Amino acid sequence: MVIEDDAFIGARSMVYSGARVGEGALLGAGALLTDTIPVIDAATGEELSRGEVPPWTVAVPASRPREFAGGTFGLPCLLVIKHLKKGERHDKAKLNDAVRTQPPATLSL
């Protein structure tokens, strides 16, 4: 596990061996990060990495639907909801506003 300088890890988050939180990144409360958890850009739907939160981003816990023989289930992922300028600090109130403006199907906390 690597947590770089100026990163912020929210309450009740778990960062496991093999995962990486980039410089200045903010990991929202309750996030789960392992070396296999997909990190997805909310603006594009593109998978950015597995197990690595990019530097200077805000990432929150989410899930994405996956089909199996037994039904559709939500598998955990992290959703990058904001890209910060290098050195920019993110206000917790702004994080709460950003999370609350996402449609419920897009973001699950």
Order of alpha helices (4+ residues) and beta strands (2+ residues): beta-beta-beta-beta-beta-beta-beta-beta-beta-beta-beta-alpha
